[in-house]
Amino acid sequence: MSDFNNKKIDSELGQFLVGYSLVFSYEQDQTIQRNDLYAAGCTRMFFEKMSSSWSDRPELARMLDRLQPGDVVTVTKLDRLARSTRELLAVADRILEVGAGLRSLAEPWADTTTPAGRTVLAVFAGLAAFERCLIVDRTSSGRKAATQRGVRFGPSPVLTPDQVAHARRLIAEKGYTVKQAAQLLDVHRSTLYRALKKESSC
């Protein structure tokens, strides 16, 4: 549950501190995180308990929707927000878009309310982009090499050339309809239509 009572402004930052706490299904007690966040000055709290998947976190979604410029999202550790650098950057972007900040009690370098913290996240973003480029390049090079070896990508054709030729003979020589020929080959009529059309255009 979320608690919006007793809002107060942090005397040092001049901002509302918003706490986010997450525990997993095998954990039952949020007391430690709750106490640490309250001790850090958080007065708006969102408590999440994982029940299914990381994509299903309603309290995180509510917190992000209710953030105001100047708020500072505070977590005890960054792994309460994300499982990977890319996921962390996505959440951080959402926070920064509204003019709010992010800080972690266990990782003081991850504090976007300071120039150093913003610089660190910017470096992380650059590294994540660089990693994505490397993956794309490796994938492209691998596909190109495989294509040169004769490997074909994409789904396999439903009908073989022999099956298409057989269907064509059934239709042209024995008076089968396309639907009847498709039923005989155990495919949908539209599949056979496409195969016949593709063969005719070659």
QUIFEN-V177089 format. One record per residue. RES is the residue in one letter. PHI is phi in radians with two decimals (* if undefined). OMEGA is omega as a letter, one per 30 degrees, with the letter a starting at -180 (* if undefined). NEAR is the number of other ideal C-beta (glycine too) atoms within 8 Angstrom. Layout:
[[RES;PHI;OMEGA;NEAR] [RES;PHI;OMEGA;NEAR]]
This chain:
[[M;*;a;3] [S;-1.80;a;10] [D;-2.18;a;6] [F;-1.92;a;5] [N;-1.43;l;4] [N;0.98;l;4] [K;-1.09;l;8] [K;-2.55;a;5] [I;-1.67;l;7] [D;-1.06;a;11] [S;-1.19;a;5] [E;-1.52;a;4] [L;-1.56;a;8] [G;1.18;a;7] [Q;-2.42;l;11] [F;-1.36;l;12] [L;-1.71;a;14] [V;-1.90;a;15] [G;-1.61;l;14] [Y;-2.22;a;15] [S;-2.12;a;15] [L;-2.35;l;13] [V;-2.21;a;11] [F;-1.67;a;7] [S;-1.05;a;6] [Y;-1.48;l;3] [E;-1.78;a;8] [Q;-1.98;a;3] [D;-2.03;l;6] [Q;-1.78;a;10] [T;-1.02;a;6] [I;-1.10;l;8] [Q;-1.09;a;12] [R;-1.02;a;12] [N;-1.14;l;8] [D;-1.10;a;10] [L;-1.23;l;15] [Y;-1.10;l;10] [A;-1.13;l;6] [A;-1.38;l;10] [G;1.82;a;8] [C;-1.27;l;11] [T;-2.12;l;9] [R;-2.06;a;13] [M;-2.16;l;14] [F;-2.24;a;13] [F;-1.93;a;10] [E;-2.07;l;12] [K;-2.17;a;10] [M;-1.15;l;10] [S;-2.20;a;5] [S;-2.41;a;4] [S;-2.39;a;4] [W;-1.14;a;7] [S;-1.32;a;4] [D;-1.87;l;7] [R;-2.27;a;10] [P;-1.08;a;7] [E;-1.20;l;11] [L;-1.11;l;13] [A;-1.09;l;8] [R;-1.11;a;10] [M;-1.09;a;13] [L;-1.09;a;10] [D;-1.19;a;6] [R;-1.73;a;6] [L;-1.11;l;11] [Q;-2.11;l;9] [P;-0.94;a;6] [G;1.68;l;9] [D;-1.14;l;14] [V;-2.25;l;15] [V;-1.28;a;13] [T;-2.14;l;15] [V;-2.22;l;16] [T;-1.27;l;11] [K;-2.56;a;9] [L;-1.16;l;11] [D;-1.25;l;6] [R;-1.35;a;10] [L;-1.74;a;11] [A;-2.70;l;10] [R;-1.80;a;5] [S;-2.54;l;6] [T;-1.06;a;9] [R;-1.07;l;7] [E;-1.16;l;11] [L;-1.08;a;12] [L;-1.13;l;12] [A;-1.12;l;9] [V;-1.18;l;13] [A;-1.06;l;11] [D;-1.06;l;8] [R;-1.05;a;9] [I;-1.18;a;14] [L;-1.22;a;11] [E;-1.03;a;6] [V;-1.62;l;10] [G;1.45;l;7] [A;-1.70;a;14] [G;-2.06;l;12] [L;-2.41;l;15] [R;-2.59;l;14] [S;-2.08;a;13] [L;-1.21;a;12] [A;-1.49;l;6] [E;-2.16;a;8] [P;-1.07;l;7] [W;-1.22;l;7] [A;-1.62;a;12] [D;-2.31;a;12] [T;-1.32;l;13] [T;-1.44;l;9] [T;-2.06;l;7] [P;-1.02;a;5] [A;-1.13;l;8] [G;-1.13;l;13] [R;-1.12;l;9] [T;-1.15;l;8] [V;-1.07;l;10] [L;-1.15;l;12] [A;-1.12;l;8] [V;-1.13;l;8] [F;-1.02;l;11] [A;-1.09;l;9] [G;-1.12;l;8] [L;-1.16;l;9] [A;-1.13;l;11] [A;-1.13;l;8] [F;-1.10;l;8] [E;-1.10;l;8] [R;-1.10;l;8] [C;-1.10;l;8] [L;-1.09;l;8] [I;-1.11;l;8] [V;-1.10;a;8] [D;-1.11;a;8] [R;-1.14;l;8] [T;-1.12;l;8] [S;-1.10;l;8] [S;-1.12;l;8] [G;-1.12;l;8] [R;-1.13;a;9] [K;-1.10;l;8] [A;-1.12;l;8] [A;-1.16;l;9] [T;-1.08;l;10] [Q;-1.14;l;6] [R;-1.49;l;6] [G;1.69;l;5] [V;-1.32;l;6] [R;-1.87;l;5] [F;-1.80;l;6] [G;1.75;a;3] [P;-1.17;l;3] [S;-1.23;l;3] [P;-1.10;a;6] [V;-1.18;a;6] [L;-1.96;l;12] [T;-1.39;l;6] [P;-0.98;l;7] [D;-1.14;l;6] [Q;-1.17;l;10] [V;-1.12;l;13] [A;-1.11;l;8] [H;-1.11;l;9] [A;-1.10;a;18] [R;-1.10;l;10] [R;-1.16;l;9] [L;-1.05;a;12] [I;-1.31;a;12] [A;-1.37;a;6] [E;-1.80;a;6] [K;-2.00;l;7] [G;1.34;l;4] [Y;-1.18;l;10] [T;-1.40;l;6] [V;-1.09;l;12] [K;-1.11;l;7] [Q;-1.15;l;9] [A;-1.14;l;13] [A;-1.14;l;13] [Q;-1.10;l;7] [L;-1.14;a;9] [L;-1.55;l;11] [D;1.08;l;4] [V;-2.33;l;9] [H;-1.29;a;6] [R;-1.00;a;9] [S;-1.15;l;6] [T;-1.12;l;11] [L;-1.20;l;16] [Y;-0.99;a;9] [R;-1.09;a;8] [A;-1.13;l;14] [L;-1.15;l;12] [K;-1.13;a;8] [K;-1.12;l;8] [E;-1.15;a;10] [S;-1.18;a;6] [S;-1.46;a;5] [C;-1.36;*;4]]
